[in-house]
Each structure stands twice: as structure tokens, then as C-alpha cells.
Amino acid sequence: MDNLKKLVPYWFFVFTIGFGWFILSPVIPELMAHLSASLSEIVLILSVYGYTMAIIGLIAGVLSAKFTVKSSIYLAMVFSIAGLFIRIFATDYMEFLILSIIAASAYPFSLAPVGSIAESMDKKRSATITGLSIGFLFLGMSVGALLGPYIYLAFSLAGIMAFPAALTIIASLWLFVYLPQYPEKYRGKSLRGAFKPGMVKNWYIGLSMASISILFGDIAATALGFHFTGTFLLKLSGVMGGVEFLGSALGALILPFIFERYHLIRSGTVLAGLVSFIFAIVLLYTLVYTDIAAIITASFFIFGFFGNAFWVMALNSIINYVDDPAKAGFATSMYSVATNIGVAIIPVVLSADFVSITKSIYGIIPAVVIVLVAFAISPTILAGRRKSSSEAAAES
């Protein structure tokens, strides 16, 4: 329990990353005017977090494996503070983009090696630690998206820039005090054996759930436009994003803990996959073909709740393939990279089919199949730790 308490500053720091990421989403039109930028240029700023994970994730994993997980987190604090604080004073789009990339680099350095953090702090509660780490990221994203408009109304764009910068400075100072207490030495420093072919199944689950979640966010405004117009459409579109992130946060915070606490790792993972599949169908159907806002909103929340828990359980399962914390960090880094490569491709390809009700079926079918395959392979991923060769030899 003492080690879990030491992680609270880390979780608050992760929360600030999500908060700083999505606090911009409600004020995209204002940013366009402020920076004299197009919509696609502003969307790129929001997307750089995913790109940094895809590009830097493996570097973060190697860093935490070859040295310590603390070295990766120290870099995350430096990048987050520098990027968010200096960005307050950016006067043109290119400056803003470069500083956003610097701030976004905190994401892979803090979360890509989450396996090392879970293994080194408390391996018996690895699913809980992983779930809380991802959950606080999504909670920050949800709170940022929901509070962004109110901060803007009270303090304008200056407040939108300053608030997350202040939070990350506070979080970094708190984490800086506790970080020296994090474990320094792992049992192994070699990355040999960090990859196992079975991990590819986990990668697919992570890739599919993250990609389809982003797809739903991308198509929400367009699909809702089939049935709603005006101010109500704008408000409803904003609520959908906040509700999905909130569901994702609560699912990651609650379900992995329950599954681990009651020894339901395998059955819980399969359950999360099944409910994700069912509500992917419900969400796609209601979003495209109905105007029942309550059901659409509930479906966003439920898919986020179970879908992100499914993603977390597949991530935590990765740890079972390796035999020490150093390799665990690199293994979860590979998972994060694979996930974000999928996010960069699948939503872009499928969202083009949701431009009209009649054409949407060509996007719905592959989206449903992608989630169906993830559910189908969920019983086959590792639910428990493999014995090391030395343990197996000792038993024989």
C-alpha cells in the first residue's frame, strides 16, 4: 500500500497531461482566429500527442529499461513544463505547434513504460496500477474538455494556456519530491526476450479499441448532423466527447481493480470485450440512423467504460510475457506504439465513409468487424504470469 501511495503524485501528473491535451478541443474556432490557422492545422496540434507516442514510445521504453523508469519520468516533467509554459507566449502557429510537440512528448515518456512502473512498484497489483495510470490520463482529458469552455469564458485564451501550465508545474514539483523513492534497480538490463509473438494479439486489441474510440469521436459531429442542427448540434457534439472520455476514465479506474481484486482477469477481459462489441454496434446504429440523443449519449459512455477497460487489460496482459520490470516497460512501450499507429490510420480511412447516411454502411461494417475480432481473440491473451526458465527448472 505504501508504494501505491507514492504513485499518487505520478497519477496527478498524468492527469495534467490529459487535461492540457483536450482543454484545447472546445476552443478550436478561437485558436484558428488567434493563430490565423486552418481547421486542419489546429486539429494537427491535438493529434501530435498520438504521433509522439508512435515515434518516441520505444525510446521511452528503452530509456526506462536501460537506466530507470525515473529517468523517463524526469524527462516527461521537463517536456511538459517547458512546452505548456512557454506556449503561453507563442504568437504564431509554428511556434505554437513546436511547443505543443514538446509538451506532447511528456505523454510517451510518462506512460509508454507504464509496465515498468506497475512491475517495480507492486507486481501483485499491476492491473490496478496500469488501470489507474491510464484512467487518470482519460479523466484529465474529460475534465479538460468539459471545463475548457468555462475557463475560456472567464479568462479567455490566456487562461486556456495558463491553467494547464500551472497544473503541470504543481504536479511536477509534487512528483519531484516522491520520485527519488521509486525503485532504481531491476533484475535485468537486457532487452532480449522483451518481445514475444503472442503479444501481437494484445497489440491488435489495443490498436482496435483505441482506433474505433477515436473514430467515434471523429464522426460524432458529422453523424449527429444527419438529425440535428444549430446550437443543439454543437452542444451535443461536445457532450459526446466529454462523456466518452469520462466513461473511458471510469472504466480504466474501476474495472481492472475489480477484475484483479476478485481474480477475474480472464473472464473480466472477455466480458469487457463482449460489451465493447455489443455497444459498438448499438452506438454506430443509433448514431447514424436515429435521433434518440439519450441512447446515443449512454452508448458513448458505456462503450468508453468497457472499451478502455478492455484496452487496459490487454496492456496489462503484456506484462505477463516478460520476467522483469525493465522488459515490462519496453513491452508496454511496444504496445503503445502499435496502438497509436492504428489510431493514425484506421479512423482516417473509415471516417470518410460517414459523410452520408447511405454511405455510412461501408464504414459501419469494417468498424464492427474490427471490434468483433478483438473480442474473439480476448480469451487467448495471457491472464497470468508465465514461469521463467529458472522457475520451471526449480519445479522440475
C-alpha positions in Angstrom: 0.0 0.0 0.0 2.9 2.4 0.7 4.1 2.0 -2.9 0.6 2.8 -4.2 0.6 6.0 -2.1 3.9 7.0 -3.7 2.2 6.8 -7.1 -0.5 9.4 -6.3 1.8 12.3 -7.5 2.6 10.4 -10.6 -1.2 9.9 -11.3 -1.8 13.6 -10.8 1.0 14.4 -13.2 -0.6 12.0 -15.8 -4.0 13.7 -15.2 -2.4 17.1 -16.1 -1.1 15.7 -19.4 -4.7 14.7 -20.4 -6.0 18.0 -19.1 -3.6 20.1 -21.1 -4.2 17.9 -24.2 -8.0 18.3 -24.5 -8.6 21.6 -22.9 -8.0 23.0 -26.4 -10.8 21.0 -28.1 -13.7 23.2 -27.2 -11.9 26.4 -28.4 -10.7 25.3 -31.8 -12.5 28.2 -33.6 -10.9 30.7 -31.2 -7.5 29.1 -31.8 -8.0 29.3 -35.5 -8.6 33.0 -35.3 -5.8 33.6 -32.7 -3.2 31.8 -34.7 -4.6 32.6 -38.2 -4.6 28.8 -38.9 -7.0 26.5 -40.7 -9.1 23.8 -39.1 -6.7 21.0 -40.2 -3.7 22.9 -38.8 -5.4 23.2 -35.3 -6.5 19.5 -35.4 -2.9 18.6 -36.1 -2.0 20.2 -32.7 -4.5 17.9 -31.0 -3.1 14.9 -32.9 0.6 15.4 -32.0 0.1 13.5 -28.7 -0.6 10.4 -30.6 2.2 10.9 -33.1 4.7 11.5 -30.3 3.7 8.2 -28.7 4.1 6.4 -32.0 7.5 8.0 -32.6 9.0 8.3 -29.1 7.3 5.4 -27.3 10.0 2.9 -27.9 12.7 5.4 -27.0 11.0 5.9 -23.6 10.8 2.1 -23.2 14.5 1.7 -23.9 15.4 4.5 -21.5 13.4 3.1 -18.6 14.8 -0.4 -19.3 18.5 0.5 -19.7 18.5 3.1 -16.9 15.5 3.5 -14.6 11.9 4.4 -15.0 12.7 7.6 -13.1 14.8 8.9 -16.0 11.9 8.7 -18.3 9.6 10.5 -15.9 12.1 13.2 -15.3 12.1 13.9 -19.0 8.4 13.9 -19.1 8.2 16.6 -16.4 10.8 18.8 -18.2 9.0 18.5 -21.6 5.5 19.1 -20.1 6.6 22.2 -18.1 8.7 23.7 -21.0 6.1 23.1 -23.7 3.0 24.2 -21.8 4.6 27.2 -20.0 6.4 28.7 -23.0 3.4 28.1 -25.2 1.5 30.8 -23.3 3.7 33.4 -25.0 3.5 31.9 -28.6 2.5 34.4 -31.1 2.2 32.4 -34.3 1.1 29.0 -35.5 4.6 27.5 -36.0 5.7 28.5 -32.5 2.5 27.1 -31.0 2.9 23.8 -32.9 6.6 23.3 -31.9 5.8 24.0 -28.3 2.8 21.7 -28.4 5.0 18.9 -29.7 7.4 19.5 -26.8 4.5 19.3 -24.3 3.1 16.2 -26.0 6.5 14.4 -25.7 5.6 14.1 -22.0 2.9 11.6 -22.9 5.2 8.8 -24.2 7.9 9.4 -21.6 5.4 9.2 -18.7 3.1 6.4 -19.9 4.9 4.3 -22.5 6.9 2.4 -19.8 3.9 2.0 -17.5 4.7 -1.7 -17.3 8.0 -1.0 -15.5 6.1 1.3 -13.1 3.5 -1.4 -12.3 6.0 -4.2 -12.0 8.6 -2.4 -9.9 6.1 -0.8 -7.5 3.7 -3.7 -6.9 3.6 -6.6 -9.3 0.6 -8.2 -7.5 -1.5 -5.1 -8.3 -0.1 -4.5 -11.8 -3.6 -4.4 -13.4 -4.8 -1.9 -10.8 -1.7 0.3 -11.3 -2.0 0.2 -15.0 -5.7 1.0 -14.9 -5.3 3.9 -12.6 -2.4 5.3 -14.7 -4.5 5.2 -17.9 -7.7 6.2 -16.1 -6.2 9.4 -14.7 -5.0 10.3 -18.2 -8.5 10.0 -19.6 -10.0 11.7 -16.6 -7.8 14.7 -17.3 -8.9 14.6 -20.9 -12.5 14.6 -19.9 -12.2 17.3 -17.3 -10.2 19.5 -19.8 -12.8 19.1 -22.5 -15.7 19.8 -20.1 -14.1 22.8 -18.2 -12.4 24.3 -21.2 -15.4 26.5 -22.3 -15.9 27.8 -18.8 -12.2 28.7 -18.4 -12.3 30.4 -21.7 -15.3 32.5 -20.8 -13.7 33.5 -17.5 -10.1 34.1 -18.6 -10.1 34.0 -22.5 -7.4 32.1 -24.4 -4.7 33.2 -21.9 -6.5 31.2 -19.2 -6.7 28.2 -21.5 -2.9 28.3 -21.9 -2.0 29.2 -18.4 -4.2 26.9 -16.4 -2.7 23.5 -17.6 0.8 25.0 -17.4 0.2 25.9 -13.7 -1.2 22.5 -13.0 1.7 20.6 -14.6 4.2 22.8 -12.6 2.4 21.9 -9.4 2.2 18.2 -10.3 5.9 18.1 -11.3 7.0 19.7 -8.1 5.0 17.2 -6.1 6.2 14.3 -8.2 9.8 15.5 -7.9 9.7 15.1 -4.1 8.5 11.5 -4.4 10.3 10.3 -7.4 13.6 9.5 -5.7 11.7 6.9 -3.6 10.8 4.9 -6.8 12.8 1.7 -7.3 16.1 2.2 -9.1 17.3 -1.3 -9.9 15.7 -4.1 -11.8 16.7 -7.7 -12.1 17.8 -7.4 -15.7 19.1 -4.8 -18.1 19.0 -6.8 -21.3 16.0 -6.3 -23.7 16.4 -9.8 -25.1 13.1 -11.6 -24.7 11.1 -8.4 -24.4 9.1 -9.3 -27.5 7.1 -12.5 -27.7 5.0 -13.4 -30.8 1.9 -13.8 -28.6 2.0 -10.1 -27.8 0.7 -9.4 -31.3 -2.8 -10.4 -30.2 -2.6 -7.8 -27.4 -1.4 -5.2 -29.9 -4.4 -5.9 -32.1 -6.8 -5.4 -29.2 -5.1 -2.2 -28.2 -5.0 -1.0 -31.8 -8.6 -1.8 -32.5 -10.2 -0.4 -29.3 -8.2 2.9 -29.5 -8.8 3.4 -33.2 -12.5 2.7 -33.0 -12.8 5.0 -30.0 -11.1 7.8 -31.9 -13.3 7.0 -34.9 -16.4 7.6 -32.9 -15.2 10.9 -31.7 -14.2 11.9 -35.3 -17.6 11.0 -36.8 -19.8 12.3 -33.9 -20.5 15.8 -35.2 -20.9 14.6 -38.8 -23.3 11.8 -38.0 -25.3 13.8 -35.5 -25.7 16.4 -38.3 -27.8 13.8 -40.1 -30.5 14.5 -37.5 -29.7 17.7 -35.5 -28.8 21.3 -36.4 -27.7 24.6 -34.9 -26.7 25.2 -31.4 -28.1 21.9 -30.1 -25.9 20.0 -32.6 -22.8 21.9 -31.3 -23.6 21.3 -27.6 -24.5 17.6 -28.2 -21.2 17.0 -30.1 -19.2 18.5 -27.2 -21.1 16.4 -24.7 -20.4 13.2 -26.6 -16.6 13.7 -26.5 -16.7 14.5 -22.8 -19.0 11.6 -22.0 -16.8 9.1 -23.9 -13.7 10.3 -22.1 -15.4 10.2 -18.8 -16.6 6.6 -19.4 -13.1 5.7 -20.5 -11.6 7.1 -17.4 -14.0 5.4 -15.0 -13.7 2.1 -16.9 -9.9 2.2 -16.6 -10.1 3.3 -12.9 -12.7 0.8 -11.7 -12.9 -2.4 -13.8 -9.2 -3.6 -13.8 -9.2 -3.1 -10.0 -12.4 -5.3 -9.6 -11.1 -7.9 -12.0 -7.8 -8.2 -10.2 -9.3 -8.0 -6.7 -11.7 -10.8 -7.3 -9.4 -12.9 -9.6 -11.5 -12.4 -12.7 -8.7 -11.3 -15.0 -9.6 -13.6 -17.9 -13.3 -13.6 -17.6 -13.3 -9.9 -16.9 -11.2 -9.2 -20.1 -13.6 -11.3 -22.2 -16.6 -9.6 -20.6 -15.2 -6.1 -21.4 -14.5 -7.3 -25.0 -18.1 -8.6 -25.4 -19.8 -5.5 -24.0 -17.5 -3.3 -26.2 -18.6 -5.3 -29.3 -22.3 -5.1 -28.4 -22.2 -1.3 -27.8 -20.0 -0.6 -30.8 -23.0 -2.0 -32.8 -25.5 -0.1 -30.7 -23.6 3.2 -30.9 -23.0 3.0 -34.7 -26.6 2.2 -35.4 -28.1 4.9 -33.1 -25.6 7.5 -34.1 -26.2 7.1 -37.8 -29.8 6.0 -38.1 -31.7 7.5 -35.1 -32.2 10.9 -33.3 -32.5 9.5 -29.8 -29.9 11.6 -28.0 -30.3 9.9 -24.7 -29.4 6.4 -26.1 -26.6 7.8 -28.2 -25.1 9.5 -25.1 -25.5 6.4 -23.0 -23.9 4.3 -25.7 -20.9 6.6 -25.9 -20.4 6.3 -22.1 -20.8 2.5 -22.0 -18.5 1.9 -24.9 -15.9 4.2 -23.4 -16.3 2.5 -20.0 -15.8 -1.1 -21.2 -13.7 -0.3 -24.3 -11.0 1.4 -22.3 -11.0 -1.2 -19.6 -10.6 -3.8 -22.4 -7.6 -1.8 -23.7 -6.1 -1.6 -20.2 -6.5 -5.4 -19.6 -4.8 -6.1 -22.9 -2.0 -3.7 -21.9 -1.6 -5.3 -18.5 -1.5 -8.8 -20.1 1.6 -7.7 -22.0 3.5 -7.8 -18.6 2.8 -11.5 -18.3 5.0 -12.3 -21.3 8.2 -11.0 -19.6 10.1 -11.7 -16.5 11.4 -8.4 -15.1 10.3 -4.8 -14.8 12.8 -3.5 -17.3 11.5 -5.7 -20.0 7.9 -4.9 -18.9 8.4 -1.2 -19.6 9.8 -1.9 -23.1 7.0 -4.4 -23.8 4.2 -1.9 -22.9 6.0 0.7 -24.9 5.7 -1.5 -28.0 2.0 -1.9 -27.2 1.5 1.8 -27.0 3.4 2.4 -30.3 1.3 -0.2 -32.1 -1.9 1.3 -30.7 -1.1 4.8 -31.9 0.0 3.6 -35.3 -3.6 2.2 -35.6 -5.0 5.5 -34.4 -3.1 7.3 -37.1 -4.5 5.1 -39.9 -7.9 3.4 -39.2 -10.0 6.5 -38.2 -8.7 8.4 -41.2 -9.7 5.6 -43.6 -13.1 4.8 -42.1 -14.3 8.3 -41.2 -14.5 9.2 -44.9 -17.5 6.8 -45.3 -19.6 8.7 -42.8 -20.4 11.6 -45.0 -24.0 10.5 -45.6 -26.5 8.0 -44.1 -26.5 5.8 -47.3 -22.7 5.6 -47.5 -22.2 5.0 -43.7 -22.8 1.3 -44.0 -19.4 1.0 -45.7 -17.8 2.4 -42.6 -20.0 0.6 -40.1 -19.3 -3.0 -41.3 -15.5 -2.8 -41.1 -15.7 -1.0 -37.7 -17.9 -3.7 -36.3 -15.6 -6.5 -37.7 -12.5 -4.8 -36.2 -14.1 -4.9 -32.7 -15.5 -8.4 -33.3 -12.1 -9.8 -34.0 -10.7 -8.1 -30.8 -13.5 -9.8 -28.8 -12.9 -13.1 -30.5 -9.2 -13.2 -29.5 -9.7 -11.9 -26.0 -9.8 -15.4 -24.3 -6.4 -16.2 -25.8 -4.3 -13.5 -24.3 -2.3 -14.3 -21.2 -4.2 -13.8 -17.9 -1.4 -14.9 -15.7 2.4 -14.7 -15.5 4.5 -17.2 -17.4 7.0 -19.0 -15.4 10.6 -18.1 -16.1 13.0 -20.8 -17.2 14.7 -20.8 -13.8 11.3 -21.2 -12.0 10.3 -24.0 -14.3 13.6 -25.8 -13.8 13.3 -25.5 -10.0 9.8 -27.1 -10.1 11.0 -29.9 -12.2 
